[in-house]
Amino acid sequence: MQVIADAACCVASWAADGRQPYHGRLMHVLVTGGAGYIGSITVERLLAAGHAVTVLDTLVTGHRGAVPDGAELVIGSVGDQDSVGRLLRDRRVDAVLHCAARSLVGQSVAEPALYYQENVVGGVALLNAMRETGVGRLVFSSTAAVYGTPLSTPIDEDAPLRPINPYGATKLAFEEAMRWYGAACGIRSVSLRYFNAAGASAERGEEHDPETHLIPNLLKACLGGPPLTIFGTDYPTPDGTAVRDYIHVLDLADAHIAALELTASSDSGLRICNLGSGSGYSVLEVLRAAESVVGRPVPHALGDRRAGDPPVLVASNERAGTLLGWQPRRGTPQEMIGSAWDLMQRRAAARGAG
Ligand SMILES: NC(=O)c1ccc[n+]([C@@H]2O[C@H](COP(=O)([O-])OP(=O)(O)OC[C@H]3O[C@@H](n4cnc5c(N)ncnc54)[C@H](O)[C@@H]3O)[C@@H](O)[C@H]2O)c1
């Protein structure tokens, strides 16, 4: 593992600042995948709340520059059990936020071995390292893909679990491992099943390659990239296009902090919680919202449905309210698209100035 900055610096400056000492509600959090989209923005919020953060990331899809100042970056894999154990012990980590994963559905179908190795075997190595070092608090980035094609919507946490691709299956397999490790060694964990993360903070956003998500692809189309293809226009939805539940990445980050706090006090074992808005927007509604934000038409083409794409995927978020005291606060597509567009514009201006 390669250490990029020394966590001791963060902790020392923290004490010198006269802020609260290490114990109490402040935590030292290991964020796996903290150089990725959701992880890096959550790191930003954790630091702003006064927590200390170490990021563990291979940079396979993440970016070194996405890790906020003030967090230590360690380049390495969650699957390296001995090194992760040393990291947990040396940094006196209180809780782990496990965002690292492979998460491309199509790739998972073509390369299931990669997904089982990274998402399941790698995750179990992390659990073993936690067990060995006595770190007993874990929050996990799970996904709506564990439900597969739902029988009804909104989807609550008791809906049947029938993933239809290795990505969803490996996320579900890791949830099961969390459950059994919780029972056997007292790890207190929360699995957050996200629906579609969207938007940006003032400094960080989505930078995937390939990009499979709707909003960044809409904005790229506006900037001269390939026209957006709308897959399916004959779904049983009001305008014929698929409906999805979008959640602002800053709201997601806040939910992670609430979940980490919950692991301080909850009983051992696994809690499961959807993170969605409870309502959805169609692809065409999102496209129209993007046009209103950007002020020009989004080049697009109409295509056939893709295999395995359900007409509607919307979360029930009642449990998130009762368990985490959490509600999304930035719920309109305009807010999500607007934040992503603003960041793109600022970056383009900075490149122009540079
Ligand atoms: N983006 C979404 O809408 C969405 C929806 C549902 C679930 N999720 C889940 O949320 C998490 C974060 O998603 P994201 O969109 O930020 O993805 P991302 O690809 O931007 O971030 C994942 C990070 O994990 C790192 N990583 C991958 N394998 C690793 C390993 N073995 N060890 C250490 N680091 C490793 C990558 O380099 C990357 O920085 C993932 O677990 C994903 O499955 C995301």
The ligand as an SDF file (V2000), in Angstrom:
LIG
                    3D

 44 48  0  0  0  0  0  0  0  0999 V2000
  -23.4630    5.9070   -8.3980 N   0  0  0  0  0  0  0  0  0  0  0  0
  -24.6460    5.3680   -8.1210 C   0  0  0  0  0  0  0  0  0  0  0  0
  -25.6990    5.8610   -8.5550 O   0  0  0  0  0  0  0  0  0  0  0  0
  -24.7320    4.1410   -7.2420 C   0  0  0  0  0  0  0  0  0  0  0  0
  -25.9760    3.5230   -7.0630 C   0  0  0  0  0  0  0  0  0  0  0  0
  -26.0630    2.4080   -6.2320 C   0  0  0  0  0  0  0  0  0  0  0  0
  -24.9320    1.9350   -5.5640 C   0  0  0  0  0  0  0  0  0  0  0  0
  -23.7310    2.5380   -5.7710 N   0  0  0  0  0  0  0  0  0  0  0  0
  -22.5480    2.0090   -5.0480 C   0  0  0  0  0  0  0  0  0  0  0  0
  -21.8940    3.0920   -4.4150 O   0  0  0  0  0  0  0  0  0  0  0  0
  -20.4890    2.8920   -4.3800 C   0  0  0  0  0  0  0  0  0  0  0  0
  -19.7910    4.1020   -4.9650 C   0  0  0  0  0  0  0  0  0  0  0  0
  -20.2600    4.3140   -6.2930 O   0  0  0  0  0  0  0  0  0  0  0  0
  -19.5960    5.4370   -7.1950 P   0  0  0  0  0  0  0  0  0  0  0  0
  -20.6010    5.7910   -8.2370 O   0  0  0  0  0  0  0  0  0  0  0  0
  -19.0100    6.4800   -6.3400 O   0  0  0  0  0  0  0  0  0  0  0  0
  -18.4530    4.5670   -7.8870 O   0  0  0  0  0  0  0  0  0  0  0  0
  -16.9450    4.9770   -8.2490 P   0  0  0  0  0  0  0  0  0  0  0  0
  -16.4780    3.9810   -9.2420 O   0  0  0  0  0  0  0  0  0  0  0  0
  -16.8640    6.4190   -8.5850 O   0  0  0  0  0  0  0  0  0  0  0  0
  -16.2000    4.7410   -6.8680 O   0  0  0  0  0  0  0  0  0  0  0  0
  -15.7400    3.4770   -6.4360 C   0  0  0  0  0  0  0  0  0  0  0  0
  -14.3400    3.6630   -5.8730 C   0  0  0  0  0  0  0  0  0  0  0  0
  -13.8690    2.4110   -5.3770 O   0  0  0  0  0  0  0  0  0  0  0  0
  -12.5090    2.2550   -5.7780 C   0  0  0  0  0  0  0  0  0  0  0  0
  -12.2310    0.8080   -5.7360 N   0  0  0  0  0  0  0  0  0  0  0  0
  -12.7350   -0.1580   -6.5480 C   0  0  0  0  0  0  0  0  0  0  0  0
  -12.2950   -1.3630   -6.1530 N   0  0  0  0  0  0  0  0  0  0  0  0
  -11.5150   -1.1610   -5.0580 C   0  0  0  0  0  0  0  0  0  0  0  0
  -10.8010   -2.0160   -4.1640 C   0  0  0  0  0  0  0  0  0  0  0  0
  -10.7720   -3.3400   -4.3420 N   0  0  0  0  0  0  0  0  0  0  0  0
  -10.1480   -1.4660   -3.1160 N   0  0  0  0  0  0  0  0  0  0  0  0
  -10.1550   -0.1310   -2.9210 C   0  0  0  0  0  0  0  0  0  0  0  0
  -10.7930    0.7360   -3.7440 N   0  0  0  0  0  0  0  0  0  0  0  0
  -11.4630    0.2220   -4.7940 C   0  0  0  0  0  0  0  0  0  0  0  0
  -12.4500    2.8930   -7.1400 C   0  0  0  0  0  0  0  0  0  0  0  0
  -11.1420    3.2490   -7.5330 O   0  0  0  0  0  0  0  0  0  0  0  0
  -13.3420    4.1090   -6.9260 C   0  0  0  0  0  0  0  0  0  0  0  0
  -12.6020    5.2150   -6.4280 O   0  0  0  0  0  0  0  0  0  0  0  0
  -20.2370    1.5930   -5.1350 C   0  0  0  0  0  0  0  0  0  0  0  0
  -20.0950    0.5790   -4.1780 O   0  0  0  0  0  0  0  0  0  0  0  0
  -21.5040    1.4010   -5.9480 C   0  0  0  0  0  0  0  0  0  0  0  0
  -21.7430    0.0340   -6.1690 O   0  0  0  0  0  0  0  0  0  0  0  0
  -23.6020    3.6220   -6.5900 C   0  0  0  0  0  0  0  0  0  0  0  0
  1  2  1  0
  2  3  2  0
  2  4  1  0
  4  5  1  0
  4 44  2  0
  5  6  2  0
  6  7  1  0
  7  8  2  0
  8  9  1  0
  8 44  1  0
  9 10  1  0
  9 42  1  0
 10 11  1  0
 11 12  1  0
 11 40  1  0
 12 13  1  0
 13 14  1  0
 14 15  2  0
 14 16  1  0
 14 17  1  0
 17 18  1  0
 18 19  2  0
 18 20  1  0
 18 21  1  0
 21 22  1  0
 22 23  1  0
 23 24  1  0
 23 38  1  0
 24 25  1  0
 25 26  1  0
 25 36  1  0
 26 27  1  0
 26 35  1  0
 27 28  2  0
 28 29  1  0
 29 30  1  0
 29 35  2  0
 30 31  1  0
 30 32  2  0
 32 33  1  0
 33 34  2  0
 34 35  1  0
 36 37  1  0
 36 38  1  0
 38 39  1  0
 40 41  1  0
 40 42  1  0
 42 43  1  0
M  CHG  2   8   1  16  -1
M  END
$$$$
